[in-house]
């Protein structure tokens, strides 16, 4: 069990490399774009990328997840049959969607509130097409545990995007068109790099019965994906409607400070899905899956504690004489711990996904995501008038909590996993004790003493777990081996 879990942990870290780079790129490009784009141009690009997030769900319609699910089945069909059927389906639909978007770009731009931005929409049509065709090669790399190649291609895409942004904006002064062109070229380069992966399995075959099975698995994921986009992003326009642009800016800046938990959850999900799909046939798969949740929660709780305690100090760090985050945004730091907890619950949602996927009950996912979207929308409308941006953050936490709870209760019925409930409670109590200590210390200290008290409170969490018998003997021995290495 520990050997398999160690493999999962290694792949989580490797997949996370590209994700970490991508998130850092966003931070690097944010100040850069504000220097080379007018407010109108930056707003147009931001709005277009938001639309593209929803379009991506329609373009891919869950086919990558369906391919991964059926690729591990021993059903008499070859790997080439499965990859080819899924790929030709994506190619045909993506070409059709992008042709409609390209030749009606001015109309789509007008409908989207971006009049005169048809050229940007045409670039978006190309990006969406290329990204859709890249999903199956990426899925195949994950399925075959080629994590390093996956991370290398993703990282090269990100570095190329950054370099092209600098050249096209700072050098050629192409404005918002330069941003879209940079992403289009990077997407094309990614598809070229993935071409050998696709060529290994792609054949001129198309299995109709397999395609229908793939669609039955995949299409229920589309509403779930759209709902997921709403869960992640719908609070911004609602907050703008109920308050003003300054409040939305303050919220968005501090929301993004919770990037660490977003990274952890994304890294975990990249490795977790192929792990449970392939491990499900093993006789001890249930206890292994239950142990994964325990380990995830232990690490996630520690990260929530760490960044909730030290984020006020991190944003005040000075680089070249200026603070990391402008003081105008410090007033929204109360958002950070709430959003961190929300991301923790989203990670639990990903954990509970195993029961749904392995039982092939993907029809549950649209309802879970719609529940999350409904809680997010209603919660934001209800809480923002009283608590402003904190209300939006609490609505986010509530939506992720509702989604994870629904999958947990459904999963108990369709594919029960023996979660270690006593150890989970043990973790929660230890984290609550450490948080209480930190809060009490912050009331009575300041300066360097306060930093020391925060560090001490952070160490209390693992110390309590060690001292109160949380770890099994095997786990203690494994930790000792790691410490001696």
N, C-alpha and C positions, 0 to 999 in steps of 0.2 A: 504493500500500500504506500509506504513512504517513498519507495522508488518511483512509483507512478506520479505521486504528488510532486516530487522533486522535478520530474520532467515537465509537468504542467507549469510549475513555477518558473522554470528556465524559459519556456516558450512565452509565458506572459511577459517576461522582461524583454525578450527579443522583439516581440510584436510591439511592445511599448516604445521601442526606440523611435520608430517612424512617427508614432503618435505624439511623443514628446517634442520631436522636431517640428511637427505640424503646429502644435499649440504655441511653441516659441515663435514660429514664423508669424503667427497672427499678432503677437505682441510686438515683433520687430516691424511689421508692416503698418501697424496702426499709427505710430508717430510719423513714419515715412510718408504714408498716404496723405496725412493732414498737411504736409508741407508741399505736396505736388498736385493735389486735387482741390478744386474749389468745393465748398460745402455741397453745392448741387451735384457735382460729379461724384463725390464720395457717397452722398445719399442715394444716388441712382445705382451705383455699384452694390451698395449694401442691400438695397431693396431687391435688386435682381438676384443676388446670391440667396436671399431668403426665399424667393419664388423657386429658384432652382432646387433648393432643398426639398420642396414638395414635389417638383417635377421628377426628381431622381427616384422617388418612391414609385411613381407611375411607370417610369422607364424600365426599372428593374423588376417590378412586380413580384418580388420575393423569389425570383428564379435561382439566384445564387444559393439561397438557403435550401430550396427544394433539391437542387443538384447535390448539395452536400448530404442531405438526408438520404437520397436514393443511391448515391455513389457507394455507400457502405453496405447496401443490401446485396445478398447473394441470390439474385433472381434470374440468373442465366443470361443477362445482358452484359455486354462488354463495357469497359470504361470508355472506349471510343463512342459507343452508342449513346451513352448517357451524356457525355460532354457535348457531343455534336448536336443532339436533339435540343438540349438547353441553349446552346450557343446560336443555332440557326433561328430559334424562336426569338431570342433577344435581338439578333441582327435585324430580322424582318420588322419587328415592332418598333425598334429604335429608329431605323431609317424612315419609317412612315411618320413617327412622331416628329422627328427633327425636320423632315421635309415640310410638314404642315407649319411648324414653328418658323422655319427659315423664310418660306414664301409669304407668310402672313405676319412677319415680324413687326411691321409698323402698327398693325391692328392689335397684336398682343401687347405691344408697348403702350398703346393708348389705353387699353383695358386695364393694364396694370398700374396706371397712374404715372407712366414714364413717357409722355409724348415726345417724339423726336429722337428717341433712343433705340430706333429699330436696328441700327448697326450692332449695338450691344446685345440685343436679343438674338441676332444671327450668330454672334460668337457663342452665346449661351447654347444655341441649338447644337453647334458642333461639340462643345464641351460635354453636354449631356449624352450625346451619341457615343463619344469615345469612352466616357466614364462607364456607361452601361456595358459596353463590350469588354471592359477591363474586369468586370466583377467576377466572371467565371474563372479566368486564369488566377486571379487573386484567391478565390475560394478553393481552387485546386491546390494552390501552394499551402494554404492552411490545412487542408484535409490530409496532405501528404507530409505534414510537419516540416516543410521547407521554410522555416521561420526566418532564417537569415536572408534568403533571397527575397522573401516578402518585404522585410524591413528595408533591404537595400533599394529595391525599386521604389517603394514609397518615399524613402529619404531622398533619392535622386530627383523625384518629382518635385519635392518640396524645395530643395536647393535650387533647382532650375527655375521654379516659379519666383523665388526671391531674386535671383540674378536677373531674370527677364524684367521683373518689376523695376529694378534699379535702372537698367539700361533703357527701357521703353519710356519710363516716366522722367527720370532725372536726365537721361541723355537725349532722347528724341522728343520729349515733351508731348507724348501722345495722350495724356490725360486718362480719362476713364476707359477709352478704347484700349490704351496700353495695358491696363489691368486685365481686361477680358482677353486680350490677345496673348498675354503672358500665360494665363491659365489654359487657353486653347492649345498653345504650343506644348506646354508641359503635359497636358493630357494626351496629345499625339505621341510625345516621346515615351510616355508610360506604356501606351499600347504597343509601340514598336519593341520596347524591352520585354513585354510579356508575350510577344508573338511566338517565340520558341516554345513557351509553355502551352499555348493554344495549339500550335502545330503538332505537338506530341500526341494529342488526342483527337484533333478535329478531322472528321472524315465526311465525305458527301453522303451522309445517311441521316434519315429523320424517322424516328419510330413514333407513329401516331398514338399508339396505346400508352407508351411511356410519357409522351408529351401531355396527354390528358391527365395522367397520374401526377405529373409535375405541377400542372396547373391547379389540380384539386388541392395540392399541398400549399402552393404558393399564393394563389389569389386571396385566401383569407388573411394573408399577411399585409395586403395593401391597405385596407382600412386601418389596421394596426399601425402601419408605418406612417400614414397620414395623421392618425391620432397622436403618434409619438412626436411628430413635428409640432403639433399643436401644444402638446405637453411641454416641449422644450422652449417654444418661442411665443406662444399666444399672449403671455403676460405683458410683453412690451407694448403692443398696440393698445391693450386695455389700460395699462398704466398711463400711456400717453393721453388716452381719451379722458381718464379721470383726473389727471394732474397736469403736468406740463413737460416740455422737452428736458428741462434741467433735471427733473426728478428721474426721468427715464435714463438720462446720461449717468446720473449718480448710481442708479440701480445697476445698469449694465456694467459699469466699471468695476463695482464691487462684486457683482455676480461672477465676473470673469476671474476674480481673485481666488475663487474656489476651484481653479483649474486642476489642482493636484488630485482631488477626488475624481474629477472627470477623466483624467488620465488613467488613474488606477482602474476605474471601472471599465474603460475602453480596452486597456491592456488585458485585463482579466477576461473580458468577453471574447476577445480574439482567440485566446487559447482554450477557453472553457468549452465552447461549442463543439469543436472537433474532438476534444478530450472525452466528453460524455457520450457523444455519438458512437465513438469507437470502443469505449470502455463498457458500454451498457450490456454487452453479452457476457462479461466476466462474472463469475459467481459471487464475488465480493463487491460488485459495483455499487450497491446501495450504501453500505458503510463508507465506501470511499467518497461518494457524492456528499454524504452527510458530513464527513470530515472536512471536505473542501469549504462548505459553508462556515464551519467553525473557524477555520484558518482565515478565510476572507474577512469575517467579522472582527477577528482579533486585530488584523492589520488595519482595517478601515477605521475602527474605533480609535486606535492609536494615532492615525493620521488626522482624524477630526479633532482630537484633543490637541495635537501639536500645532496645527495651523490656526485653530481657534485661539489658542493662547498667544502665539507669537506673530500673527498677522499684523497687529498694530505696530509691532516693532519692525517687521519686515518692510512695510510701506514707508517707514521713516528713514530707512537706510539711504545714505547719500552716495550718489555716484557722480563724480566730477563736480561736487559741490551742490547738487540738487537732489531732493528726495526721490526715491524710486517712483512713488505715486504722488501726484500734485496734492498739496494740502486741501484744495477745494473738494477733493473726493473722500477725505477721511471721515466726513460726517456719516457716510453710508456703511462704515465697517461693521455695523450690527447685522448686516445682511449675511456676512461671510459664514458664521457658524451655522446659520439656518440652512443655507444652500449646501454647505458641506454635509450636513445630516441628510438633506434631500438626495444628494448623490449617493450617499451610503445606502439609502433605501432603494435607489435605482440599481445598485449592485446586487442587493438581495433579490430584486425582480429578475435580474439575469441569472442568479443562482436557481431560482424556482422555475426558470424556463426549461430546465432539463426535463422535468416531469411532463410538461406540455409537449415538448418536441418528441420525446421518446414514446409517448402514447399516441402520437400523431393527432393530438387534439388542438391543432392550430386554429380551429374555429373559435377557441376561447380568447385568442389574442386580441381580435378586434374589440371585444367587449371589455377586456381589461384596459386597453388603451383608451377607448371611448370613456370609460369610467374615470381614468386619470385626467383626460381632457376636460370632462364635465366638472370634476372637482377643481381643476386649475381655473377654469373660467368663472365658475360660481364663487370660488374662494377669493379670487382676485377682485371681482366686483364687490363682494361683501366686506373684505378686509381693508382694501386700499383707502376707502374714504375715512377710515379711522386711524390706520397705522401707516399710510403712505407706502413707501418702498418696502418696509418690513412686512406689510400685509401681503405684498406680492411674493415675498420670500416664503412666508408661512404657507401661502397657497401652493407654492412649488413643492414644499415638503409634504403637505397633505396629499397632493396628487400622486407623488411617487410612493408614499405610504399606502394609499388605496390600491394602487396597481400591484404592489408586491403582496399585499394581504390577499387579494383576489387569486393570484396565481398560487399562493401557498395553500389556500383552502381547496381550490380545484385540484391541485396536484396531489393532495392527500387522497383524493378519491380515484384519480385516473392512473397514477403511477406513484405509489407511496415511497418516499425516501426516508430512512430512519435518521432524521436530524438529531444531533446531540443536544437536546433541549436543556438538560441540566448544565452543560458546559456553556451554552449560549447565555443562560441566566447568570452564570458565574461571570462571564465577560461583561455583561451589562452592569452588574453590581460593582465590579472593579472599576469600570470606566466612570460610573456615577460617583464613586468615592474619590477618584482622582480629580474629577471636575469640581466637586464640592470643595476640595482642598485648594485647588487653584483659585476658585472664586473667592474663598475666604481670605487667601493670602493677598489677592489683588486689592482688597478693600483697605488693607492696613500697611501696604508697602509702596515704595516708589523707586525709580531709578534702577541701579544695578541690583539692589536687593530684590526688587520685583522680578527681574529676569531670573535670578537664582531660584526664587520661589516657584516660578513657572517651570523651570527645568526640573526642580525637585518633584513637582506635581506630576510632570510627564513621566518621570521614572517610577512614580508610585504605581502606575498601572501595571507594567510588567512585573514589578517586584511583588505586588499583591497576588498576581497569578502564580508566580513561582512559590510564594510562601504558603498559599492556601490550597496547594495540591491540585491546581488546575491541570498541570502537565502530567501525562502518563510517563512511565519509566522509559519507554521507547523514545518519547519526545525529549525527555531530559538527556538521554544518552546521545541523541542526534545533535542537540544543541551543544553538548560538550565537545563532540567531534568537530563541529563547525568552529567553535571557539579556539580549538587547538590547531586548526588548519592554517 
